[in-house]
Amino acid sequence: MIAILLHCRSERSTIRNLLKETKDILLSPDFNIDTDYVLIQSSKEDFEHSTSATMIDLDFGDEDVIATLLSLELEDYSHTLIDRDNDEPPWLFVFGKEIQKKMVYIKYKIREGKRIIICVSFHYPKEQMEFPYK
């Protein structure tokens, strides 16, 4: 099987709306970290570039990831991907953020209708990242 990775650049307005919606969800008085947020810690990546290794190296917990998501800005946006693991694929948004002088690759989506933040990736990047809106 050949995996095809489709990515594109979302418009500035789309990313601004995404960031606003993300903050609205995370800062809502109804937000519950146990039901409204998921951090995927998949074993698909090599350990050095895994969420687990990055979280250990940064001494991060879920609250730190949420704080990082809240700090994202348009300039941190890299690109947009199609979620290949879904029959009705939503968009996955990729950002890069310097944390403790190290670049971190952050990929997340908002589950439509349920207002759940799903952080699919939070790890050191394998390749140099580009930021079209810097």
C-alpha angles and dihedrals in degrees: 000000000000116000115216116205111205118192136165141169116262120217118264090247091054092053092045089052091047092051092047092050090047091053092044090055097043095044096043114119086230094056112124116190091207096055108019100048133054127184111196112215100187124178092218093099126072108261096251089058097038129115090237094055093045093049090050093046093049093040088234132161131187092278090057092051090050090049088051092050089051090052096053116119135187090263090060092059116111110170147315127252136191113245103243093188094068131075090217098036119213123198121273114209120212124207135170123215130181109231121176088349092304127107114240123199110221122189121177146151138196114237104236117242094007099063093223121152112223114191104199098178135020108162146107110289121252092213139027110283125225125215113199096188100050 
